[in-house]
Amino acid sequence: MAWAEIPREQTLPEAYIFDDPVSPHLAAARAGEEICLETIVFPSKDRSMPLIVEGAGGVLAPINSHQFMADLMLHLRLPVILAARSTLGTINHTLMSLRVLQTSGIEVRGVVLIGPENPDNRKAIECYGKVQVIGQIPMLPRINRQALCEVFAESFQREAFA
């Protein structure tokens, strides 16, 4: 939110926030808590405003002793945009994530690749994953609102976000 310079009044507090940069289940355990899906609810704010929910750790990252990020996605019933690296290993990792999402009945709007452009990886993900790559984020020398807006304008399919 700071990089994109989103004003505080346009953001909502996180349902959970932990200090340790580890899997959600482990971060919660280290903080002496357990993540409970029922406590994560939609805000009562204006529904006409766009809402972006950012996950952590990946589709099969555990969030507690028996649920994963995919369970949170099912709970929220929002379409998903999968963020994936563009480099070596991404075909397998991205296709496995897509398979979990698709077989779980989660709507996938597309994939955003992060890193240097790799046309072969992009084609494989689109072909075998039966999904569009809707954006590409290169390595940025600086991350700020202007750089992010430029990347979005140049490298994203806006209609996937409607």
C-alpha positions in Angstrom: 0.0 0.0 0.0 2.9 2.3 0.7 4.6 1.6 -2.6 1.3 2.3 -4.5 0.7 5.4 -2.3 -2.9 4.2 -1.5 -4.4 6.5 1.0 -5.2 5.0 4.4 -8.9 5.8 4.0 -9.0 3.5 0.9 -7.5 0.5 2.8 -8.8 -1.9 5.4 -6.9 -3.4 8.3 -5.5 -6.9 7.9 -7.6 -9.6 9.6 -4.3 -11.0 10.9 -0.8 -9.6 10.8 2.3 -11.2 12.2 6.0 -10.2 12.5 7.7 -13.4 11.2 8.0 -13.7 7.4 7.1 -17.4 7.3 4.0 -19.4 6.3 0.8 -18.1 7.8 0.3 -21.1 10.1 3.8 -20.9 11.5 3.7 -17.1 11.9 0.4 -17.4 13.8 1.7 -20.3 16.0 4.8 -18.2 16.8 2.5 -15.4 17.9 0.5 -17.7 20.0 -2.6 -17.5 17.8 -4.5 -19.6 15.3 -6.0 -18.2 12.1 -9.8 -18.8 12.0 -11.6 -18.4 8.6 -14.8 -17.3 10.3 -13.2 -14.2 11.6 -12.3 -13.1 8.1 -15.4 -11.3 6.7 -16.1 -8.8 4.0 -16.0 -5.2 5.0 -19.2 -3.2 5.4 -17.7 -0.5 3.2 -19.1 0.6 -0.2 -19.3 -2.5 -2.4 -19.0 -0.3 -5.6 -15.3 0.3 -4.8 -12.7 -2.2 -6.1 -11.6 -4.7 -3.4 -8.2 -6.4 -3.6 -7.4 -9.2 -1.1 -3.8 -10.3 -1.0 -2.9 -13.7 0.2 0.3 -15.0 1.6 2.5 -18.0 0.9 0.7 -19.6 -2.1 -2.4 -21.7 -2.8 -1.4 -24.6 -0.5 0.3 -22.6 2.2 -1.3 -23.8 5.5 -3.1 -21.2 7.5 -3.9 -23.3 10.5 -3.8 -27.0 11.5 -6.3 -28.1 8.9 -6.9 -25.3 6.3 -4.9 -23.8 3.4 -4.9 -20.5 1.5 -7.2 -22.2 -1.1 -9.8 -22.7 1.7 -9.6 -18.9 2.4 -10.2 -18.3 -1.3 -13.2 -20.5 -1.2 -14.4 -18.8 1.9 -14.2 -15.3 0.3 -15.7 -16.4 -3.0 -13.7 -13.9 -5.0 -12.0 -14.4 -8.4 -8.3 -15.1 -8.1 -5.3 -13.7 -10.0 -2.3 -15.9 -9.5 1.0 -14.2 -9.1 4.0 -16.4 -10.3 7.6 -15.9 -11.0 8.6 -15.9 -14.7 11.9 -17.9 -14.3 13.0 -21.5 -14.1 10.6 -23.8 -12.2 7.5 -21.6 -12.8 5.8 -23.9 -15.3 5.5 -26.7 -12.7 4.8 -24.5 -9.7 2.2 -22.4 -11.6 0.5 -25.4 -13.2 0.2 -27.1 -9.8 -1.3 -24.0 -8.3 -3.7 -23.6 -11.2 -4.8 -27.3 -10.9 -5.6 -26.8 -7.2 -7.6 -23.6 -7.9 -9.5 -25.1 -10.8 -10.3 -28.4 -9.2 -11.5 -26.5 -6.1 -14.0 -24.5 -8.2 -12.2 -21.2 -7.6 -12.5 -18.8 -10.5 -9.1 -17.9 -11.9 -9.0 -14.6 -13.8 -5.5 -15.1 -15.0 -1.8 -15.2 -14.1 0.6 -12.3 -13.6 4.2 -13.2 -14.2 6.9 -11.5 -12.1 10.5 -11.2 -13.4 12.2 -11.1 -16.8 10.0 -11.9 -19.8 10.1 -15.6 -20.8 7.9 -16.2 -23.8 8.4 -20.0 -23.6 7.3 -20.2 -20.0 4.3 -17.9 -20.7 3.1 -20.0 -23.6 3.4 -23.2 -21.6 1.4 -21.8 -18.7 -1.3 -20.5 -21.0 -1.4 -23.7 -23.0 -1.3 -26.3 -20.3 -2.9 -24.2 -17.6 -5.8 -23.2 -19.9 -5.5 -19.6 -18.6 -4.3 -16.3 -19.8 -1.2 -14.5 -18.6 -2.8 -11.1 -18.0 0.2 -9.2 -16.9 4.0 -9.1 -16.6 5.9 -7.2 -13.9 9.6 -6.9 -14.8 12.3 -6.4 -12.2 11.9 -2.7 -11.2 14.9 -0.5 -10.3 12.5 1.3 -8.0 9.0 0.4 -6.7 6.7 3.4 -6.3 3.3 4.4 -7.6 4.6 5.8 -10.8 6.6 2.7 -11.7 3.6 0.5 -10.8 1.2 2.5 -12.9 3.5 2.5 -15.9 3.9 -1.3 -15.7 0.1 -1.7 -15.4 -0.6 0.6 -18.3 2.0 -1.1 -20.5 1.9 -4.8 -19.5 -1.6 -5.7 -18.2 -4.9 -6.6 -19.7 -7.2 -4.2 -17.9 -10.4 -6.1 -18.8 -9.3 -9.0 -16.5 -9.7 -6.7 -13.6 -13.3 -5.6 -14.4 
